Amino acid sequence: MARIAEGAAASGTRVDRSVREIASGLNDRRRELGALLAEPQVGTIIVEHRDRLARFGVVQLEQSLKAQKRSLAVIDPGGVQDDLVRDMIELMTCVSARVYGKRSARNRALRAAAALKP
């Protein structure tokens, strides 16, 4: 938050409210971000890194804000490679868990059906 406050002060932007949300850029269930986007009084949303706001669809988000005469300010426009790698691993883990979970559930159902047969 300190780097965002410093970046905002350097650009002459006044910060009325700070919101902290710990979530991956891949997570689309972000309560705080949704609340900011829903409030028309919020003129500028300041983030430290673009890819921490959202991995996909940031351009569309910026266009939507611009159409509403709002903006998105990015303090550090360079990507954070470690965060990207961590998010990709998280995504692969989630997909793998779903695949293996389905297989595990199918195997448990087959074992239960086999145990019930005389």
C-alpha angles and dihedrals in degrees: 000000000000093000091050091050090049092048092048092049091049091053092045095246117146115224112216098173137012122212124190120196123171106208139121120262085240094059112097095186097083112149098187095047090048090052092051092049091048094053111085090194090069102093101176130023112204120202131175096224127018093220093055090059091055134331094215132031099024091131091054090046090052091048091050092050091047091053087056090049090251129118147210118227120198117200096195109028093186117096121250106233097193091055091048092051091047092050093048091051089048091051093048091048091051093049092045092049091053092050094047091042091056091048091048092049091050091050092049090050091050091049091048091049091048091050091053094053114093 
